[in-house]
């Protein structure tokens, strides 16, 4: 359990205990890990994000949740952004997919627009948000969340370089060329 003569668990054992018992949070127990000396285990972090996403965010123009409730690894997520006012995006509803691989939150999720959109940080063929063109992903920090990504993308829609860009006819991924051989990290898909 611990080192010689001690009954206290060592950090590695304690982390394992936390990782194998995330069901505790589903029963309504509220745990705040913000001041924790070690990183929050992935499953707890994702459960916190799921709870926040289900409660709704801010003014309701950004939302997210799990894509498949049976996904015990909590990898596949869906996000929605309602385009900001006074832009070409106003009133449009954008669907995104986020994919959080096993290295999330240490590495960013992959984010992909399912709805066709013209933005400087989005690959027009695949809908993938390009980390090299989107600072939130390119300069990822463990503290960032899926909510942060979606609100940052919404702000990016209002940026001077995107607010007036001609937009494609509304459509979805069926009209988009699929990217072959895409390796997924934590991403909106």
C-alpha positions as CSV (number, residue, x, y, z in Angstrom):
1,X,0.0,0.0,0.0
2,X,2.8,2.5,0.8
3,X,6.4,2.6,1.7
4,X,7.9,0.5,4.6
5,X,6.2,1.3,7.9
6,X,3.6,3.5,6.4
7,X,0.0,2.7,5.6
8,X,-0.5,5.8,3.4
9,X,-0.9,5.1,-0.3
10,X,1.8,6.2,-2.6
11,X,0.8,8.6,-5.4
12,X,0.8,5.9,-8.1
13,X,-1.5,3.7,-6.1
14,X,-3.8,6.6,-5.2
15,X,-4.1,7.7,-8.9
16,X,-5.0,4.1,-9.9
17,X,-7.7,4.1,-7.2
18,X,-9.1,7.3,-8.6
19,X,-9.0,6.1,-12.2
20,X,-10.8,2.9,-11.5
21,X,-13.6,4.4,-9.5
22,X,-15.1,7.4,-11.5
23,X,-18.6,6.1,-10.9
24,X,-18.6,7.8,-7.6
25,X,-19.1,11.2,-9.4
26,X,-22.2,9.9,-11.2
27,X,-24.0,9.5,-7.9
28,X,-24.0,13.3,-7.3
29,X,-20.9,13.6,-5.2
30,X,-19.3,16.9,-6.1
31,X,-15.5,16.8,-6.0
32,X,-13.4,19.9,-6.9
33,X,-9.8,19.0,-8.1
34,X,-8.7,22.5,-9.0
35,X,-6.2,22.8,-6.1
36,X,-5.0,19.2,-6.4
37,X,-1.2,18.8,-6.4
38,X,-1.3,16.1,-9.0
39,X,-3.2,16.3,-12.3
40,X,-6.8,15.3,-12.3
41,X,-7.3,11.8,-13.7
42,X,-8.7,11.8,-17.2
43,X,-12.0,10.2,-16.4
44,X,-12.7,12.6,-13.5
45,X,-11.9,15.5,-15.7
46,X,-14.2,14.3,-18.5
47,X,-17.0,13.6,-16.0
48,X,-16.6,17.2,-14.8
49,X,-16.8,18.5,-18.4
50,X,-19.8,16.3,-19.1
51,X,-21.6,17.6,-16.1
52,X,-20.9,21.2,-17.0
53,X,-21.9,20.6,-20.6
54,X,-25.2,19.1,-19.6
55,X,-26.0,22.1,-17.4
56,X,-25.6,24.5,-20.3
57,X,-23.0,27.1,-20.9
58,X,-23.5,30.9,-20.6
59,X,-26.1,32.3,-23.0
60,X,-26.8,28.9,-24.6
61,X,-25.1,29.6,-28.0
62,X,-22.4,27.0,-27.2
63,X,-23.1,23.4,-26.0
64,X,-21.5,20.0,-25.9
65,X,-22.0,16.5,-24.7
66,X,-21.0,12.9,-25.2
67,X,-21.6,11.5,-28.7
68,X,-22.2,7.9,-27.3
69,X,-23.4,7.4,-23.8
70,X,-22.1,3.8,-23.9
71,X,-18.5,5.0,-24.7
72,X,-16.8,4.1,-21.4
73,X,-13.6,5.8,-22.5
74,X,-15.5,9.1,-23.1
75,X,-13.6,9.8,-26.4
76,X,-16.3,11.0,-28.8
77,X,-18.1,14.3,-28.1
78,X,-20.4,16.5,-30.1
79,X,-20.4,20.3,-29.9
80,X,-22.8,23.0,-31.2
81,X,-22.1,26.6,-31.8
82,X,-24.8,29.1,-32.8
83,X,-23.1,31.7,-35.0
84,X,-22.5,35.1,-33.4
85,X,-24.6,38.2,-34.3
86,X,-23.4,40.8,-36.8
87,X,-21.4,38.3,-38.8
88,X,-22.0,36.0,-41.8
89,X,-22.4,33.2,-39.2
90,X,-25.4,34.9,-37.5
91,X,-28.2,32.4,-36.9
92,X,-26.4,29.4,-38.4
93,X,-26.0,26.3,-36.3
94,X,-22.6,24.6,-36.5
95,X,-22.2,21.0,-35.5
96,X,-18.7,19.8,-34.5
97,X,-17.1,16.5,-33.4
98,X,-14.4,16.4,-30.7
99,X,-12.3,13.4,-30.1
100,X,-10.5,13.0,-26.8
101,X,-7.9,10.3,-27.0
102,X,-6.3,8.7,-24.0
103,X,-3.8,11.5,-23.6
104,X,-6.5,14.2,-23.1
105,X,-6.3,16.6,-21.3
106,X,-2.5,16.6,-21.6
107,X,-2.9,16.8,-25.4
108,X,-5.8,18.7,-27.1
109,X,-8.7,16.9,-28.7
110,X,-9.1,16.9,-32.4
111,X,-11.8,19.2,-33.5
112,X,-13.8,18.8,-36.8
113,X,-16.7,20.9,-38.1
114,X,-19.4,18.6,-39.5
115,X,-21.3,21.6,-40.8
116,X,-19.5,23.3,-43.7
117,X,-17.9,26.5,-42.7
118,X,-15.3,28.9,-44.2
119,X,-12.9,30.1,-41.5
120,X,-9.2,30.7,-41.7
121,X,-8.4,28.0,-39.1
122,X,-10.5,25.3,-40.7
123,X,-9.4,22.9,-43.5
124,X,-12.1,23.4,-46.2
125,X,-11.8,19.8,-47.4
126,X,-12.0,18.0,-44.1
127,X,-13.5,20.5,-41.7
128,X,-10.6,19.9,-39.3
129,X,-9.6,22.8,-37.1
130,X,-5.9,23.2,-37.8
131,X,-3.9,23.5,-34.6
132,X,-1.2,25.6,-36.4
133,X,-3.9,28.1,-37.3
134,X,-5.9,28.0,-34.1
135,X,-3.9,29.1,-31.0
136,X,-6.1,27.4,-28.5
137,X,-5.1,24.0,-29.9
138,X,-1.6,25.0,-31.1
139,X,-0.7,26.3,-27.6
140,X,-2.7,23.7,-25.7
141,X,-2.6,23.8,-21.9
142,X,-3.9,21.1,-19.6
143,X,-6.3,23.6,-18.0
144,X,-8.2,24.2,-21.3
145,X,-11.5,22.5,-21.7
146,X,-13.8,21.6,-24.6
147,X,-16.0,24.5,-23.5
148,X,-12.9,26.8,-23.9
149,X,-12.4,25.4,-27.4
150,X,-16.0,26.0,-28.5
151,X,-16.2,29.5,-27.0
152,X,-12.9,30.4,-28.6
153,X,-14.1,29.1,-32.0
154,X,-17.2,31.3,-31.6
155,X,-15.0,34.3,-30.9
156,X,-12.9,33.4,-33.9
157,X,-16.1,33.6,-36.0
158,X,-16.3,37.3,-35.0
159,X,-12.7,38.1,-35.7
160,X,-12.1,40.5,-38.6
161,X,-10.6,37.8,-40.9
162,X,-13.7,35.6,-40.5
163,X,-16.7,37.7,-39.8
164,X,-17.4,38.5,-43.5
165,X,-16.0,35.5,-45.3
166,X,-18.3,34.1,-47.9
167,X,-19.9,30.9,-46.5
168,X,-20.7,27.7,-48.3
169,X,-24.3,26.6,-48.6
170,X,-25.4,25.0,-45.4
171,X,-24.6,21.3,-45.4
172,X,-22.9,18.6,-43.4
173,X,-20.1,16.1,-43.6
174,X,-21.8,14.1,-46.3
175,X,-20.7,16.8,-48.7
176,X,-17.2,16.9,-47.4
177,X,-14.2,14.9,-48.5
178,X,-13.1,12.6,-45.8
179,X,-9.5,12.8,-44.6
180,X,-7.9,9.4,-45.0
181,X,-5.5,8.1,-42.4
182,X,-6.4,10.7,-39.8
183,X,-5.0,9.8,-36.4
184,X,-7.2,11.0,-33.7
185,X,-6.2,12.6,-30.5
186,X,-8.8,14.2,-28.3
187,X,-11.0,15.9,-30.9
188,X,-14.4,17.2,-31.8
189,X,-15.6,14.8,-34.5
